[in-house]
């Protein structure tokens, strides 16, 4: 299953997206506590919040400017 399109400021928190493909504009989206293990994240994730998310084995490609990573750091 692929999640594709514009999901600006959308809340994907605390859900299981293991192995899913995300493609599009996810500016400001929240993935707090989501399981994204093995997921493919393609697109614009500017200001996205991945706090507490599981990104193990995930592939990230695109724009992650000012995105908050699972360890609380801010990607630049």
mmCIF file of the N, C-alpha and C atoms, coordinates in Angstrom:
data_MODEL
# 
_entry.id   MODEL 
# 
loop_
_atom_site.group_PDB 
_atom_site.id 
_atom_site.type_symbol 
_atom_site.label_atom_id 
_atom_site.label_alt_id 
_atom_site.label_comp_id 
_atom_site.label_asym_id 
_atom_site.label_entity_id 
_atom_site.label_seq_id 
_atom_site.pdbx_PDB_ins_code 
_atom_site.Cartn_x 
_atom_site.Cartn_y 
_atom_site.Cartn_z 
_atom_site.occupancy 
_atom_site.B_iso_or_equiv 
_atom_site.pdbx_formal_charge 
_atom_site.auth_seq_id 
_atom_site.auth_comp_id 
_atom_site.auth_asym_id 
_atom_site.auth_atom_id 
_atom_site.pdbx_PDB_model_num 
ATOM 1   N N  . UNK A 1 1  ? 0.843  -1.176 0.000  1.00 0.00 ? 1  UNK A N  1 
ATOM 2   C CA . UNK A 1 1  ? 0.000  0.000  0.000  1.00 0.00 ? 1  UNK A CA 1 
ATOM 3   C C  . UNK A 1 1  ? 0.890  1.242  0.000  1.00 0.00 ? 1  UNK A C  1 
ATOM 4   N N  . UNK A 1 2  ? 0.513  2.231  -0.749 1.00 0.00 ? 2  UNK A N  1 
ATOM 5   C CA . UNK A 1 2  ? 1.257  3.488  -0.794 1.00 0.00 ? 2  UNK A CA 1 
ATOM 6   C C  . UNK A 1 2  ? 0.372  4.631  -0.319 1.00 0.00 ? 2  UNK A C  1 
ATOM 7   N N  . UNK A 1 3  ? 0.995  5.541  0.402  1.00 0.00 ? 3  UNK A N  1 
ATOM 8   C CA . UNK A 1 3  ? 0.315  6.754  0.839  1.00 0.00 ? 3  UNK A CA 1 
ATOM 9   C C  . UNK A 1 3  ? 0.947  7.881  0.045  1.00 0.00 ? 3  UNK A C  1 
ATOM 10  N N  . UNK A 1 4  ? 0.200  8.424  -0.897 1.00 0.00 ? 4  UNK A N  1 
ATOM 11  C CA . UNK A 1 4  ? 0.764  9.390  -1.833 1.00 0.00 ? 4  UNK A CA 1 
ATOM 12  C C  . UNK A 1 4  ? -0.147 10.597 -1.979 1.00 0.00 ? 4  UNK A C  1 
ATOM 13  N N  . UNK A 1 5  ? 0.467  11.785 -2.017 1.00 0.00 ? 5  UNK A N  1 
ATOM 14  C CA . UNK A 1 5  ? -0.310 13.008 -2.195 1.00 0.00 ? 5  UNK A CA 1 
ATOM 15  C C  . UNK A 1 5  ? 0.169  14.114 -1.284 1.00 0.00 ? 5  UNK A C  1 
ATOM 16  N N  . UNK A 1 6  ? -0.716 15.038 -0.978 1.00 0.00 ? 6  UNK A N  1 
ATOM 17  C CA . UNK A 1 6  ? -0.408 16.158 -0.089 1.00 0.00 ? 6  UNK A CA 1 
ATOM 18  C C  . UNK A 1 6  ? -1.098 15.945 1.249  1.00 0.00 ? 6  UNK A C  1 
ATOM 19  N N  . UNK A 1 7  ? -0.294 15.779 2.287  1.00 0.00 ? 7  UNK A N  1 
ATOM 20  C CA . UNK A 1 7  ? -0.797 15.547 3.642  1.00 0.00 ? 7  UNK A CA 1 
ATOM 21  C C  . UNK A 1 7  ? -0.184 16.574 4.587  1.00 0.00 ? 7  UNK A C  1 
ATOM 22  N N  . UNK A 1 8  ? -0.300 17.841 4.245  1.00 0.00 ? 8  UNK A N  1 
ATOM 23  C CA . UNK A 1 8  ? 0.293  18.929 5.014  1.00 0.00 ? 8  UNK A CA 1 
ATOM 24  C C  . UNK A 1 8  ? -0.384 19.019 6.381  1.00 0.00 ? 8  UNK A C  1 
ATOM 25  N N  . UNK A 1 9  ? 0.449  19.012 7.434  1.00 0.00 ? 9  UNK A N  1 
ATOM 26  C CA . UNK A 1 9  ? -0.005 19.085 8.833  1.00 0.00 ? 9  UNK A CA 1 
ATOM 27  C C  . UNK A 1 9  ? -0.912 17.922 9.237  1.00 0.00 ? 9  UNK A C  1 
ATOM 28  N N  . UNK A 1 10 ? -0.837 16.805 8.554  1.00 0.00 ? 10 UNK A N  1 
ATOM 29  C CA . UNK A 1 10 ? -1.657 15.631 8.863  1.00 0.00 ? 10 UNK A CA 1 
ATOM 30  C C  . UNK A 1 10 ? -1.045 14.873 10.048 1.00 0.00 ? 10 UNK A C  1 
ATOM 31  N N  . UNK A 1 11 ? -1.857 14.202 10.837 1.00 0.00 ? 11 UNK A N  1 
ATOM 32  C CA . UNK A 1 11 ? -1.401 13.464 12.012 1.00 0.00 ? 11 UNK A CA 1 
ATOM 33  C C  . UNK A 1 11 ? -1.398 11.958 11.736 1.00 0.00 ? 11 UNK A C  1 
ATOM 34  N N  . UNK A 1 12 ? -0.185 11.388 11.651 1.00 0.00 ? 12 UNK A N  1 
ATOM 35  C CA . UNK A 1 12 ? -0.006 9.951  11.446 1.00 0.00 ? 12 UNK A CA 1 
ATOM 36  C C  . UNK A 1 12 ? 0.481  9.278  12.737 1.00 0.00 ? 12 UNK A C  1 
ATOM 37  N N  . UNK A 1 13 ? 0.291  9.903  13.883 1.00 0.00 ? 13 UNK A N  1 
ATOM 38  C CA . UNK A 1 13 ? 0.849  9.441  15.152 1.00 0.00 ? 13 UNK A CA 1 
ATOM 39  C C  . UNK A 1 13 ? 0.296  8.095  15.602 1.00 0.00 ? 13 UNK A C  1 
ATOM 40  N N  . UNK A 1 14 ? 1.198  7.351  16.275 1.00 0.00 ? 14 UNK A N  1 
ATOM 41  C CA . UNK A 1 14 ? 0.853  6.121  16.994 1.00 0.00 ? 14 UNK A CA 1 
ATOM 42  C C  . UNK A 1 14 ? 0.149  5.065  16.152 1.00 0.00 ? 14 UNK A C  1 
ATOM 43  N N  . UNK A 1 15 ? 0.457  4.998  14.875 1.00 0.00 ? 15 UNK A N  1 
ATOM 44  C CA . UNK A 1 15 ? -0.123 3.973  13.998 1.00 0.00 ? 15 UNK A CA 1 
ATOM 45  C C  . UNK A 1 15 ? 0.992  3.082  13.451 1.00 0.00 ? 15 UNK A C  1 
ATOM 46  N N  . UNK A 1 16 ? 0.616  1.938  12.904 1.00 0.00 ? 16 UNK A N  1 
ATOM 47  C CA . UNK A 1 16 ? 1.577  1.004  12.335 1.00 0.00 ? 16 UNK A CA 1 
ATOM 48  C C  . UNK A 1 16 ? 1.620  1.166  10.815 1.00 0.00 ? 16 UNK A C  1 
ATOM 49  N N  . UNK A 1 17 ? 2.757  1.655  10.320 1.00 0.00 ? 17 UNK A N  1 
ATOM 50  C CA . UNK A 1 17 ? 2.963  1.839  8.881  1.00 0.00 ? 17 UNK A CA 1 
ATOM 51  C C  . UNK A 1 17 ? 4.161  1.019  8.414  1.00 0.00 ? 17 UNK A C  1 
ATOM 52  N N  . UNK A 1 18 ? 4.391  -0.122 9.039  1.00 0.00 ? 18 UNK A N  1 
ATOM 53  C CA . UNK A 1 18 ? 5.528  -0.967 8.708  1.00 0.00 ? 18 UNK A CA 1 
ATOM 54  C C  . UNK A 1 18 ? 5.550  -1.289 7.218  1.00 0.00 ? 18 UNK A C  1 
ATOM 55  N N  . UNK A 1 19 ? 6.690  -0.988 6.576  1.00 0.00 ? 19 UNK A N  1 
ATOM 56  C CA . UNK A 1 19 ? 6.884  -1.317 5.168  1.00 0.00 ? 19 UNK A CA 1 
ATOM 57  C C  . UNK A 1 19 ? 6.102  -0.479 4.173  1.00 0.00 ? 19 UNK A C  1 
ATOM 58  N N  . UNK A 1 20 ? 5.399  0.541  4.628  1.00 0.00 ? 20 UNK A N  1 
ATOM 59  C CA . UNK A 1 20 ? 4.595  1.378  3.726  1.00 0.00 ? 20 UNK A CA 1 
ATOM 60  C C  . UNK A 1 20 ? 5.472  2.345  2.934  1.00 0.00 ? 20 UNK A C  1 
ATOM 61  N N  . UNK A 1 21 ? 4.965  2.819  1.815  1.00 0.00 ? 21 UNK A N  1 
ATOM 62  C CA . UNK A 1 21 ? 5.625  3.843  1.015  1.00 0.00 ? 21 UNK A CA 1 
ATOM 63  C C  . UNK A 1 21 ? 4.855  5.147  1.159  1.00 0.00 ? 21 UNK A C  1 
ATOM 64  N N  . UNK A 1 22 ? 5.567  6.194  1.570  1.00 0.00 ? 22 UNK A N  1 
ATOM 65  C CA . UNK A 1 22 ? 5.007  7.544  1.673  1.00 0.00 ? 22 UNK A CA 1 
ATOM 66  C C  . UNK A 1 22 ? 5.645  8.384  0.582  1.00 0.00 ? 22 UNK A C  1 
ATOM 67  N N  . UNK A 1 23 ? 4.835  9.014  -0.245 1.00 0.00 ? 23 UNK A N  1 
ATOM 68  C CA . UNK A 1 23 ? 5.358  9.829  -1.337 1.00 0.00 ? 23 UNK A CA 1 
ATOM 69  C C  . UNK A 1 23 ? 4.510  11.079 -1.493 1.00 0.00 ? 23 UNK A C  1 
ATOM 70  N N  . UNK A 1 24 ? 5.164  12.256 -1.473 1.00 0.00 ? 24 UNK A N  1 
ATOM 71  C CA . UNK A 1 24 ? 4.423  13.501 -1.657 1.00 0.00 ? 24 UNK A CA 1 
ATOM 72  C C  . UNK A 1 24 ? 4.875  14.591 -0.718 1.00 0.00 ? 24 UNK A C  1 
ATOM 73  N N  . UNK A 1 25 ? 3.947  15.465 -0.372 1.00 0.00 ? 25 UNK A N  1 
ATOM 74  C CA . UNK A 1 25 ? 4.228  16.602 0.498  1.00 0.00 ? 25 UNK A CA 1 
ATOM 75  C C  . UNK A 1 25 ? 3.641  16.341 1.880  1.00 0.00 ? 25 UNK A C  1 
ATOM 76  N N  . UNK A 1 26 ? 4.525  16.155 2.854  1.00 0.00 ? 26 UNK A N  1 
ATOM 77  C CA . UNK A 1 26 ? 4.138  15.873 4.235  1.00 0.00 ? 26 UNK A CA 1 
ATOM 78  C C  . UNK A 1 26 ? 4.642  16.980 5.163  1.00 0.00 ? 26 UNK A C  1 
ATOM 79  N N  . UNK A 1 27 ? 4.725  18.199 4.640  1.00 0.00 ? 27 UNK A N  1 
ATOM 80  C CA . UNK A 1 27 ? 5.199  19.343 5.415  1.00 0.00 ? 27 UNK A CA 1 
ATOM 81  C C  . UNK A 1 27 ? 4.396  19.490 6.707  1.00 0.00 ? 27 UNK A C  1 
ATOM 82  N N  . UNK A 1 28 ? 5.106  19.513 7.836  1.00 0.00 ? 28 UNK A N  1 
ATOM 83  C CA . UNK A 1 28 ? 4.459  19.708 9.131  1.00 0.00 ? 28 UNK A CA 1 
ATOM 84  C C  . UNK A 1 28 ? 3.685  18.515 9.654  1.00 0.00 ? 28 UNK A C  1 
ATOM 85  N N  . UNK A 1 29 ? 3.766  17.378 8.980  1.00 0.00 ? 29 UNK A N  1 
ATOM 86  C CA . UNK A 1 29 ? 3.039  16.186 9.428  1.00 0.00 ? 29 UNK A CA 1 
ATOM 87  C C  . UNK A 1 29 ? 3.646  15.645 10.723 1.00 0.00 ? 29 UNK A C  1 
ATOM 88  N N  . UNK A 1 30 ? 2.828  14.964 11.513 1.00 0.00 ? 30 UNK A N  1 
ATOM 89  C CA . UNK A 1 30 ? 3.264  14.394 12.781 1.00 0.00 ? 30 UNK A CA 1 
ATOM 90  C C  . UNK A 1 30 ? 3.233  12.873 12.691 1.00 0.00 ? 30 UNK A C  1 
ATOM 91  N N  . UNK A 1 31 ? 4.385  12.247 12.996 1.00 0.00 ? 31 UNK A N  1 
ATOM 92  C CA . UNK A 1 31 ? 4.515  10.790 13.004 1.00 0.00 ? 31 UNK A CA 1 
ATOM 93  C C  . UNK A 1 31 ? 4.925  10.327 14.402 1.00 0.00 ? 31 UNK A C  1 
ATOM 94  N N  . UNK A 1 32 ? 4.565  11.079 15.419 1.00 0.00 ? 32 UNK A N  1 
ATOM 95  C CA . UNK A 1 32 ? 4.967  10.824 16.790 1.00 0.00 ? 32 UNK A CA 1 
ATOM 96  C C  . UNK A 1 32 ? 4.521  9.432  17.240 1.00 0.00 ? 32 UNK A C  1 
ATOM 97  N N  . UNK A 1 33 ? 5.491  8.574  17.584 1.00 0.00 ? 33 UNK A N  1 
ATOM 98  C CA . UNK A 1 33 ? 5.192  7.237  18.072 1.00 0.00 ? 33 UNK A CA 1 
ATOM 99  C C  . UNK A 1 33 ? 4.762  6.245  17.010 1.00 0.00 ? 33 UNK A C  1 
ATOM 100 N N  . UNK A 1 34 ? 4.823  6.621  15.741 1.00 0.00 ? 34 UNK A N  1 
ATOM 101 C CA . UNK A 1 34 ? 4.399  5.718  14.658 1.00 0.00 ? 34 UNK A CA 1 
ATOM 102 C C  . UNK A 1 34 ? 5.462  4.657  14.385 1.00 0.00 ? 34 UNK A C  1 
ATOM 103 N N  . UNK A 1 35 ? 5.030  3.473  13.970 1.00 0.00 ? 35 UNK A N  1 
ATOM 104 C CA . UNK A 1 35 ? 5.949  2.417  13.555 1.00 0.00 ? 35 UNK A CA 1 
ATOM 105 C C  . UNK A 1 35 ? 6.162  2.544  12.051 1.00 0.00 ? 35 UNK A C  1 
ATOM 106 N N  . UNK A 1 36 ? 7.320  3.072  11.676 1.00 0.00 ? 36 UNK A N  1 
ATOM 107 C CA . UNK A 1 36 ? 7.675  3.258  10.267 1.00 0.00 ? 36 UNK A CA 1 
ATOM 108 C C  . UNK A 1 36 ? 8.826  2.338  9.875  1.00 0.00 ? 36 UNK A C  1 
ATOM 109 N N  . UNK A 1 37 ? 9.005  1.251  10.625 1.00 0.00 ? 37 UNK A N  1 
ATOM 110 C CA . UNK A 1 37 ? 10.111 0.347  10.337 1.00 0.00 ? 37 UNK A CA 1 
ATOM 111 C C  . UNK A 1 37 ? 9.965  -0.238 8.934  1.00 0.00 ? 37 UNK A C  1 
ATOM 112 N N  . UNK A 1 38 ? 11.053 -0.169 8.173  1.00 0.00 ? 38 UNK A N  1 
ATOM 113 C CA . UNK A 1 38 ? 11.055 -0.682 6.808  1.00 0.00 ? 38 UNK A CA 1 
ATOM 114 C C  . UNK A 1 38 ? 10.291 0.167  5.813  1.00 0.00 ? 38 UNK A C  1 
ATOM 115 N N  . UNK A 1 39 ? 9.828  1.333  6.227  1.00 0.00 ? 39 UNK A N  1 
ATOM 116 C CA . UNK A 1 39 ? 9.050  2.203  5.332  1.00 0.00 ? 39 UNK A CA 1 
ATOM 117 C C  . UNK A 1 39 ? 9.958  2.948  4.355  1.00 0.00 ? 39 UNK A C  1 
ATOM 118 N N  . UNK A 1 40 ? 9.385  3.373  3.255  1.00 0.00 ? 40 UNK A N  1 
ATOM 119 C CA . UNK A 1 40 ? 10.068 4.187  2.255  1.00 0.00 ? 40 UNK A CA 1 
ATOM 120 C C  . UNK A 1 40 ? 9.424  5.565  2.288  1.00 0.00 ? 40 UNK A C  1 
ATOM 121 N N  . UNK A 1 41 ? 10.191 6.585  2.699  1.00 0.00 ? 41 UNK A N  1 
ATOM 122 C CA . UNK A 1 41 ? 9.676  7.947  2.832  1.00 0.00 ? 41 UNK A CA 1 
ATOM 123 C C  . UNK A 1 41 ? 10.303 8.819  1.754  1.00 0.00 ? 41 UNK A C  1 
ATOM 124 N N  . UNK A 1 42 ? 9.500  9.224  0.791  1.00 0.00 ? 42 UNK A N  1 
ATOM 125 C CA . UNK A 1 42 ? 9.969  10.022 -0.342 1.00 0.00 ? 42 UNK A CA 1 
ATOM 126 C C  . UNK A 1 42 ? 9.187  11.321 -0.405 1.00 0.00 ? 42 UNK A C  1 
ATOM 127 N N  . UNK A 1 43 ? 9.877  12.448 -0.504 1.00 0.00 ? 43 UNK A N  1 
ATOM 128 C CA . UNK A 1 43 ? 9.150  13.701 -0.679 1.00 0.00 ? 43 UNK A CA 1 
ATOM 129 C C  . UNK A 1 43 ? 9.594  14.794 0.259  1.00 0.00 ? 43 UNK A C  1 
ATOM 130 N N  . UNK A 1 44 ? 8.665  15.681 0.571  1.00 0.00 ? 44 UNK A N  1 
ATOM 131 C CA . UNK A 1 44 ? 8.942  16.846 1.402  1.00 0.00 ? 44 UNK A CA 1 
ATOM 132 C C  . UNK A 1 44 ? 8.389  16.618 2.805  1.00 0.00 ? 44 UNK A C  1 
ATOM 133 N N  . UNK A 1 45 ? 9.299  16.495 3.766  1.00 0.00 ? 45 UNK A N  1 
ATOM 134 C CA . UNK A 1 45 ? 8.941  16.284 5.164  1.00 0.00 ? 45 UNK A CA 1 
ATOM 135 C C  . UNK A 1 45 ? 9.433  17.454 6.020  1.00 0.00 ? 45 UNK A C  1 
ATOM 136 N N  . UNK A 1 46 ? 9.491  18.650 5.425  1.00 0.00 ? 46 UNK A N  1 
ATOM 137 C CA . UNK A 1 46 ? 9.918  19.848 6.142  1.00 0.00 ? 46 UNK A CA 1 
ATOM 138 C C  . UNK A 1 46 ? 9.061  20.044 7.391  1.00 0.00 ? 46 UNK A C  1 
ATOM 139 N N  . UNK A 1 47 ? 9.718  20.272 8.521  1.00 0.00 ? 47 UNK A N  1 
ATOM 140 C CA . UNK A 1 47 ? 9.049  20.493 9.815  1.00 0.00 ? 47 UNK A CA 1 
ATOM 141 C C  . UNK A 1 47 ? 8.231  19.298 10.299 1.00 0.00 ? 47 UNK A C  1 
ATOM 142 N N  . UNK A 1 48 ? 8.430  18.127 9.732  1.00 0.00 ? 48 UNK A N  1 
ATOM 143 C CA . UNK A 1 48 ? 7.708  16.936 10.196 1.00 0.00 ? 48 UNK A CA 1 
ATOM 144 C C  . UNK A 1 48 ? 8.243  16.514 11.567 1.00 0.00 ? 48 UNK A C  1 
ATOM 145 N N  . UNK A 1 49 ? 7.402  15.876 12.360 1.00 0.00 ? 49 UNK A N  1 
ATOM 146 C CA . UNK A 1 49 ? 7.770  15.439 13.706 1.00 0.00 ? 49 UNK A CA 1 
ATOM 147 C C  . UNK A 1 49 ? 7.767  13.916 13.765 1.00 0.00 ? 49 UNK A C  1 
ATOM 148 N N  . UNK A 1 50 ? 8.972  13.335 13.897 1.00 0.00 ? 50 UNK A N  1 
ATOM 149 C CA . UNK A 1 50 ? 9.128  11.890 14.009 1.00 0.00 ? 50 UNK A CA 1 
ATOM 150 C C  . UNK A 1 50 ? 9.477  11.486 15.443 1.00 0.00 ? 50 UNK A C  1 
ATOM 151 N N  . UNK A 1 51 ? 9.170  12.323 16.429 1.00 0.00 ? 51 UNK A N  1 
ATOM 152 C CA . UNK A 1 51 ? 9.494  12.041 17.830 1.00 0.00 ? 51 UNK A CA 1 
ATOM 153 C C  . UNK A 1 51 ? 8.933  10.685 18.241 1.00 0.00 ? 51 UNK A C  1 
ATOM 154 N N  . UNK A 1 52 ? 9.795  9.837  18.778 1.00 0.00 ? 52 UNK A N  1 
ATOM 155 C CA . UNK A 1 52 ? 9.357  8.540  19.263 1.00 0.00 ? 52 UNK A CA 1 
ATOM 156 C C  . UNK A 1 52 ? 8.980  7.546  18.186 1.00 0.00 ? 52 UNK A C  1 
ATOM 157 N N  . UNK A 1 53 ? 9.165  7.902  16.921 1.00 0.00 ? 53 UNK A N  1 
ATOM 158 C CA . UNK A 1 53 ? 8.823  6.986  15.824 1.00 0.00 ? 53 UNK A CA 1 
ATOM 159 C C  . UNK A 1 53 ? 9.908  5.920  15.667 1.00 0.00 ? 53 UNK A C  1 
ATOM 160 N N  . UNK A 1 54 ? 9.524  4.751  15.192 1.00 0.00 ? 54 UNK A N  1 
ATOM 161 C CA . UNK A 1 54 ? 10.471 3.683  14.893 1.00 0.00 ? 54 UNK A CA 1 
ATOM 162 C C  . UNK A 1 54 ? 10.818 3.767  13.413 1.00 0.00 ? 54 UNK A C  1 
ATOM 163 N N  . UNK A 1 55 ? 12.042 4.212  13.115 1.00 0.00 ? 55 UNK A N  1 
ATOM 164 C CA . UNK A 1 55 ? 12.501 4.331  11.725 1.00 0.00 ? 55 UNK A CA 1 
ATOM 165 C C  . UNK A 1 55 ? 13.515 3.248  11.374 1.00 0.00 ? 55 UNK A C  1 
ATOM 166 N N  . UNK A 1 56 ? 13.568 2.167  12.161 1.00 0.00 ? 56 UNK A N  1 
ATOM 167 C CA . UNK A 1 56 ? 14.549 1.122  11.899 1.00 0.00 ? 56 UNK A CA 1 
ATOM 168 C C  . UNK A 1 56 ? 14.316 0.495  10.527 1.00 0.00 ? 56 UNK A C  1 
ATOM 169 N N  . UNK A 1 57 ? 15.363 0.467  9.723  1.00 0.00 ? 57 UNK A N  1 
ATOM 170 C CA . UNK A 1 57 ? 15.279 -0.104 8.385  1.00 0.00 ? 57 UNK A CA 1 
ATOM 171 C C  . UNK A 1 57 ? 14.556 0.755  7.371  1.00 0.00 ? 57 UNK A C  1 
ATOM 172 N N  . UNK A 1 58 ? 14.127 1.944  7.768  1.00 0.00 ? 58 UNK A N  1 
ATOM 173 C CA . UNK A 1 58 ? 13.413 2.842  6.847  1.00 0.00 ? 58 UNK A CA 1 
ATOM 174 C C  . UNK A 1 58 ? 14.396 3.518  5.895  1.00 0.00 ? 58 UNK A C  1 
ATOM 175 N N  . UNK A 1 59 ? 13.919 3.854  4.707  1.00 0.00 ? 59 UNK A N  1 
ATOM 176 C CA . UNK A 1 59 ? 14.706 4.598  3.728  1.00 0.00 ? 59 UNK A CA 1 
ATOM 177 C C  . UNK A 1 59 ? 14.075 5.976  3.599  1.00 0.00 ? 59 UNK A C  1 
ATOM 178 N N  . UNK A 1 60 ? 14.876 7.014  3.865  1.00 0.00 ? 60 UNK A N  1 
ATOM 179 C CA . UNK A 1 60 ? 14.393 8.395  3.811  1.00 0.00 ? 60 UNK A CA 1 
ATOM 180 C C  . UNK A 1 60 ? 15.078 9.115  2.662  1.00 0.00 ? 60 UNK A C  1 
ATOM 181 N N  . UNK A 1 61 ? 14.292 9.707  1.782  1.00 0.00 ? 61 UNK A N  1 
ATOM 182 C CA . UNK A 1 61 ? 14.850 10.445 0.655  1.00 0.00 ? 61 UNK A CA 1 
ATOM 183 C C  . UNK A 1 61 ? 13.963 11.641 0.362  1.00 0.00 ? 61 UNK A C  1 
ATOM 184 N N  . UNK A 1 62 ? 14.562 12.814 0.353  1.00 0.00 ? 62 UNK A N  1 
ATOM 185 C CA . UNK A 1 62 ? 13.789 14.019 0.080  1.00 0.00 ? 62 UNK A CA 1 
ATOM 186 C C  . UNK A 1 62 ? 14.236 15.167 0.952  1.00 0.00 ? 62 UNK A C  1 
ATOM 187 N N  . UNK A 1 63 ? 13.307 16.038 1.283  1.00 0.00 ? 63 UNK A N  1 
ATOM 188 C CA . UNK A 1 63 ? 13.590 17.221 2.088  1.00 0.00 ? 63 UNK A CA 1 
ATOM 189 C C  . UNK A 1 63 ? 13.094 16.997 3.511  1.00 0.00 ? 63 UNK A C  1 
ATOM 190 N N  . UNK A 1 64 ? 14.020 17.073 4.454  1.00 0.00 ? 64 UNK A N  1 
ATOM 191 C CA . UNK A 1 64 ? 13.698 16.877 5.866  1.00 0.00 ? 64 UNK A CA 1 
ATOM 192 C C  . UNK A 1 64 ? 14.154 18.080 6.693  1.00 0.00 ? 64 UNK A C  1 
ATOM 193 N N  . UNK A 1 65 ? 14.200 19.254 6.082  1.00 0.00 ? 65 UNK A N  1 
ATOM 194 C CA . UNK A 1 65 ? 14.648 20.470 6.755  1.00 0.00 ? 65 UNK A CA 1 
ATOM 195 C C  . UNK A 1 65 ? 13.810 20.735 8.004  1.00 0.00 ? 65 UNK A C  1 
ATOM 196 N N  . UNK A 1 66 ? 14.494 20.912 9.130  1.00 0.00 ? 66 UNK A N  1 
ATOM 197 C CA . UNK A 1 66 ? 13.871 21.207 10.425 1.00 0.00 ? 66 UNK A CA 1 
ATOM 198 C C  . UNK A 1 66 ? 12.954 20.094 10.928 1.00 0.00 ? 66 UNK A C  1 
ATOM 199 N N  . UNK A 1 67 ? 13.063 18.902 10.363 1.00 0.00 ? 67 UNK A N  1 
ATOM 200 C CA . UNK A 1 67 ? 12.277 17.768 10.863 1.00 0.00 ? 67 UNK A CA 1 
ATOM 201 C C  . UNK A 1 67 ? 12.851 17.301 12.197 1.00 0.00 ? 67 UNK A C  1 
ATOM 202 N N  . UNK A 1 68 ? 11.979 16.922 13.121 1.00 0.00 ? 68 UNK A N  1 
ATOM 203 C CA . UNK A 1 68 ? 12.408 16.411 14.415 1.00 0.00 ? 68 UNK A CA 1 
ATOM 204 C C  . UNK A 1 68 ? 12.527 14.900 14.320 1.00 0.00 ? 68 UNK A C  1 
ATOM 205 N N  . UNK A 1 69 ? 13.727 14.388 14.593 1.00 0.00 ? 69 UNK A N  1 
ATOM 206 C CA . UNK A 1 69 ? 14.009 12.965 14.495 1.00 0.00 ? 69 UNK A CA 1 
ATOM 207 C C  . UNK A 1 69 ? 13.611 12.243 15.793 1.00 0.00 ? 69 UNK A C  1 
ATOM 208 N N  . UNK A 1 70 ? 13.553 10.896 15.775 1.00 0.00 ? 70 UNK A N  1 
ATOM 209 C CA . UNK A 1 70 ? 13.108 10.133 16.946 1.00 0.00 ? 70 UNK A CA 1 
ATOM 210 C C  . UNK A 1 70 ? 13.905 10.409 18.220 1.00 0.00 ? 70 UNK A C  1 
ATOM 211 N N  . UNK A 1 71 ? 15.181 10.758 18.080 1.00 0.00 ? 71 UNK A N  1 
ATOM 212 C CA . UNK A 1 71 ? 15.997 11.019 19.267 1.00 0.00 ? 71 UNK A CA 1 
ATOM 213 C C  . UNK A 1 71 ? 15.855 12.456 19.771 1.00 0.00 ? 71 UNK A C  1 
ATOM 214 N N  . UNK A 1 72 ? 14.972 13.236 19.153 1.00 0.00 ? 72 UNK A N  1 
ATOM 215 C CA . UNK A 1 72 ? 14.742 14.610 19.569 1.00 0.00 ? 72 UNK A CA 1 
ATOM 216 C C  . UNK A 1 72 ? 15.604 15.628 18.855 1.00 0.00 ? 72 UNK A C  1 
ATOM 217 N N  . UNK A 1 73 ? 16.568 15.146 18.044 1.00 0.00 ? 73 UNK A N  1 
ATOM 218 C CA . UNK A 1 73 ? 17.419 16.072 17.302 1.00 0.00 ? 73 UNK A CA 1 
ATOM 219 C C  . UNK A 1 73 ? 16.645 16.665 16.132 1.00 0.00 ? 73 UNK A C  1 
ATOM 220 N N  . UNK A 1 74 ? 17.114 17.800 15.645 1.00 0.00 ? 74 UNK A N  1 
ATOM 221 C CA . UNK A 1 74 ? 16.478 18.450 14.502 1.00 0.00 ? 74 UNK A CA 1 
ATOM 222 C C  . UNK A 1 74 ? 17.363 18.292 13.285 1.00 0.00 ? 74 UNK A C  1 
ATOM 223 N N  . UNK A 1 75 ? 16.824 17.738 12.234 1.00 0.00 ? 75 UNK A N  1 
ATOM 224 C CA . UNK A 1 75 ? 17.571 17.541 10.997 1.00 0.00 ? 75 UNK A CA 1 
ATOM 225 C C  . UNK A 1 75 ? 17.699 18.871 10.280 1.00 0.00 ? 75 UNK A C  1 
ATOM 226 N N  . UNK A 1 76 ? 18.890 19.120 9.724  1.00 0.00 ? 76 UNK A N  1 
ATOM 227 C CA . UNK A 1 76 ? 19.073 20.381 8.997  1.00 0.00 ? 76 UNK A CA 1 
ATOM 228 C C  . UNK A 1 76 ? 19.586 20.136 7.593  1.00 0.00 ? 76 UNK A C  1 
# 
